[in-house]
């Protein structure tokens, strides 16, 4: 088993080991106790969504924007998930069942679109050595359109149709038009940054070695993680100038970054044995600044 597979299996085992606790918290939580407030930080801490000290629903991953919250938590065992969508007062709007374990979550700036990524096993192309895959999907709250898996979209790789059965997708991030998005595709041992069109159900490759993209509020840059062997280094891609720089975090970070504002990004990594949120300038300068314990940060614009 490769180091990449081993690390991902460890993530899955961690999620499975906490599934019972998360389900219990989901039954006991009272999401109406809190609400989205401009300028607040939403995060997941100890299996629960928290906003400025107030508790929301139980989640493994969460994100919020435009008055919408998406929450991923374990569903029917052993490998099910629930994607639960809330409004700004944490009133449940929609619940979707997924095959796979929670990995990534995103909401478009308007709050109309939500996206998720899950880990799953059992795909026919996987070798019987503990490997697993990822799949990503989206849901449109306005139209009710359910884009269950990007694997059902058509793909052009380097300008040519690409139909390999081992395509995996993860890390969706939306543009402001609520139709275009970016995501990562893996196939044949390589990753690509993909630009997608929900209406056309189509994806086009842009460049190699871009994982978990996150679009800046002004829509001009993508923060992402770039692989170097068995490590990831946080990078920034300028979509206007087509330039790429490394950010000042030197630790290996396996996360989809969140934008604090147009000048700073945030992410989670281990700190003193626990997940913690850090922020960092988005221009390659400065140094990581500890925000506090937790993961899945979402900074709600004021």
C-alpha positions in Angstrom: 0.0 0.0 0.0 1.4 3.4 -0.9 2.0 6.1 1.7 -0.8 8.1 0.1 -3.2 5.2 0.5 -2.0 4.5 4.0 -2.6 8.1 5.1 -6.1 8.2 3.5 -7.0 4.8 5.2 -5.9 6.3 8.5 -8.3 9.2 7.9 -11.1 6.8 7.1 -10.4 4.7 10.2 -10.5 7.9 12.3 -13.8 8.9 10.9 -15.3 5.4 11.4 -14.1 5.3 15.0 -15.9 8.5 15.8 -19.0 7.8 13.8 -21.1 6.6 16.9 -20.1 9.7 18.8 -21.1 12.0 15.9 -24.4 10.2 15.4 -25.1 10.6 19.1 -24.2 14.3 19.0 -26.5 14.7 16.0 -29.4 13.3 17.9 -28.7 15.5 20.9 -27.7 18.8 19.2 -30.0 21.8 19.0 -28.9 23.8 15.9 -31.6 26.4 16.5 -29.5 27.7 19.4 -27.2 29.5 17.1 -27.2 31.3 13.7 -24.9 32.7 11.0 -23.7 36.2 11.9 -21.6 38.5 9.7 -18.0 38.5 10.7 -18.2 35.2 12.6 -16.0 32.1 12.2 -17.8 28.9 11.6 -15.8 25.7 12.4 -16.0 22.1 13.5 -14.7 21.4 16.9 -15.0 18.1 18.8 -17.5 16.9 16.2 -19.9 19.9 16.5 -20.3 23.1 14.4 -19.4 26.1 16.5 -19.8 29.8 15.9 -18.2 32.2 18.3 -18.6 29.7 21.2 -22.2 28.6 20.4 -22.9 25.1 19.4 -24.7 23.9 16.2 -25.3 20.5 14.7 -22.9 17.6 14.8 -20.7 17.4 11.7 -17.4 15.9 10.5 -17.0 18.6 7.8 -19.0 21.9 7.4 -19.0 25.1 5.5 -21.1 28.2 5.2 -21.7 31.1 2.8 -24.6 33.2 1.6 -26.8 32.2 4.5 -26.5 28.5 3.8 -24.7 25.8 5.8 -23.7 22.4 4.6 -22.9 19.7 7.1 -21.3 16.2 6.4 -21.7 13.5 9.0 -21.7 9.7 9.0 -25.0 8.2 7.9 -26.0 4.5 7.7 -23.0 2.4 8.7 -20.5 1.2 7.7 -19.8 3.6 4.8 -22.7 6.0 4.5 -22.9 9.8 4.9 -25.5 12.4 5.3 -25.2 15.8 3.5 -27.5 18.1 5.6 -28.2 21.6 4.4 -29.4 24.4 6.7 -30.4 28.0 6.4 -28.9 30.8 8.4 -30.9 29.9 11.5 -29.9 26.2 11.2 -33.3 25.2 10.0 -32.9 22.0 8.0 -33.6 22.5 4.3 -32.5 19.3 2.7 -30.8 16.0 3.6 -29.1 13.8 1.1 -27.7 10.3 1.6 -24.3 9.5 0.1 -22.2 6.3 -0.3 -18.9 7.2 1.3 -17.4 8.8 4.3 -17.2 12.6 4.8 -14.2 14.4 3.3 -14.8 18.0 1.9 -17.7 20.5 1.9 -18.3 23.8 0.2 -21.1 26.4 -0.5 -21.2 28.9 -3.3 -20.9 32.6 -2.3 -24.6 33.2 -3.0 -25.6 30.2 -0.8 -27.4 28.6 -3.7 -25.1 25.6 -4.4 -23.6 23.1 -2.0 -20.9 20.6 -2.7 -19.4 17.6 -1.0 -16.6 15.0 -1.4 -16.7 11.5 0.2 -14.3 8.6 0.4 -15.7 5.3 -0.7 -14.6 1.7 -1.4 -15.9 -1.0 -3.7 -15.3 0.6 -7.2 -14.6 -2.1 -9.7 -11.3 -0.7 -10.9 -9.7 -0.7 -7.4 -7.1 -3.3 -6.6 -8.1 -5.5 -3.6 -5.4 -4.1 -1.3 -7.4 -1.6 0.8 -7.5 1.1 -1.8 -10.5 3.4 -2.1 -11.7 6.3 -4.2 -13.2 9.8 -3.8 -16.3 11.2 -5.4 -17.7 14.7 -5.4 -21.2 16.1 -6.1 -23.3 19.2 -5.8 -26.9 20.3 -5.2 -28.8 23.4 -6.4 -31.1 24.7 -3.7 -32.9 26.9 -6.2 -33.7 24.4 -8.9 -33.4 21.1 -6.9 -30.9 19.8 -9.4 -28.9 17.0 -7.8 -25.4 16.6 -9.5 -24.8 13.3 -7.7 -21.3 12.6 -9.0 -18.8 14.4 -11.3 -17.9 10.9 -12.6 -21.1 11.2 -14.7 -19.9 14.4 -16.4 -18.1 14.4 -19.7 -14.4 15.2 -19.5 -11.8 16.8 -21.9 -8.2 16.2 -20.9 -5.7 18.4 -22.7 -8.4 19.2 -25.2 -9.4 15.6 -26.0 -12.3 13.5 -24.7 -11.2 11.4 -21.7 -13.3 8.4 -20.5 -11.0 6.5 -18.2 -13.0 4.5 -15.7 -10.6 5.3 -12.8 -11.5 9.1 -12.7 -11.8 10.4 -9.2 -12.9 13.9 -8.2 -12.7 16.0 -5.1 -12.5 19.5 -3.7 -15.2 21.5 -5.5 -15.1 25.3 -5.3 -17.7 27.5 -7.1 -17.4 30.8 -9.0 -19.9 33.7 -8.6 -22.1 32.7 -11.5 -23.5 29.6 -9.7 -22.6 27.4 -12.7 -18.9 27.3 -13.2 -16.7 25.5 -10.7 -13.2 24.1 -10.1 -12.3 20.7 -8.8 -9.5 18.1 -8.8 -9.5 15.0 -11.0 -7.2 12.0 -10.3 -6.6 9.3 -13.0 -3.7 7.1 -13.8 -1.6 8.3 -10.9 -1.9 12.0 -11.8 -4.0 14.9 -10.7 -5.4 17.9 -12.7 -7.2 21.1 -12.0 -10.5 20.9 -13.8 -12.9 23.7 -14.7 -16.5 22.5 -14.8 -19.9 23.6 -16.1 -22.9 22.4 -14.2 -25.4 23.1 -16.9 -23.4 21.3 -19.6 -22.3 18.6 -17.1 -18.8 18.9 -18.5 -15.2 19.4 -17.2 -12.0 20.7 -18.9 -8.5 20.2 -17.6 -6.4 23.3 -16.9 -3.1 22.1 -15.4 -1.5 19.2 -13.6 -0.8 18.8 -9.8 -3.5 21.0 -8.3 -5.5 19.5 -5.4 -8.4 20.9 -3.4 -8.7 24.3 -5.1 -10.4 27.1 -3.2 -11.4 30.3 -5.2 -10.7 33.7 -3.7 -13.7 36.1 -3.0 -12.7 38.2 -6.0 -12.6 35.2 -8.3 -9.0 35.8 -9.5 -6.9 33.2 -7.6 -7.0 29.6 -6.5 -5.4 28.5 -3.2 -4.6 24.8 -3.3 -2.2 22.1 -2.2 0.5 20.9 -4.5 2.1 17.4 -4.1 5.8 16.9 -3.7 6.4 13.2 -3.2 4.5 12.3 -0.1 3.9 15.8 1.1 1.7 18.7 0.1 2.8 22.4 0.0 0.2 25.1 0.0 0.3 27.2 -3.2 -1.6 30.1 -4.9 -2.5 30.1 -8.6 -3.2 33.5 -10.1 -5.8 32.8 -12.8 -5.3 36.2 -14.5 -1.5 36.1 -14.8 -1.2 32.3 -14.9 1.5 32.5 -12.2 2.0 30.2 -9.3 3.7 30.8 -5.9 4.3 28.8 -2.7 2.6 30.1 0.5 4.6 30.5 3.7 3.4 27.3 5.3 6.2 24.7 5.2 4.4 21.9 6.9 2.6 19.3 4.8 -1.1 20.3 4.9 -3.9 18.0 3.7 -6.9 20.3 3.6 -9.1 22.4 1.3 -8.2 26.0 2.2 -10.8 28.7 3.1 -10.5 32.4 2.3 -10.6 34.7 5.3 -10.7 37.7 2.9 -9.0 38.6 -0.4 -5.6 38.8 1.4 -5.6 35.8 3.7 -6.4 32.1 3.7 -7.1 29.6 6.5 -6.7 25.8 6.9 -6.5 23.1 9.5 -3.5 21.0 10.5 -2.4 19.1 13.6 -1.2 21.3 16.5 -0.2 19.8 19.9 -2.0 16.6 18.9 -5.3 18.1 17.9 -6.6 19.8 14.8 -6.2 23.5 14.8 -7.0 26.4 12.4 -4.3 28.6 11.1 -4.4 31.7 8.8 -1.8 32.9 6.4 -1.2 35.8 3.9 -2.2 34.8 0.4 0.9 36.4 -1.3 3.6 34.1 -0.1 4.8 36.4 2.7 4.4 36.2 6.5 4.1 33.1 8.7 1.2 30.9 9.9 -0.9 32.4 12.7 -2.8 30.1 15.0 -6.5 31.0 15.1 -7.6 28.3 17.5 -8.7 24.7 17.8 -11.0 23.1 15.2 -11.2 22.4 11.5 -13.5 23.2 8.5 -13.2 27.0 8.9 -15.6 29.3 7.1 -15.2 33.0 7.6 -18.6 34.8 7.2 -18.1 38.2 5.5 -19.2 41.2 7.4 
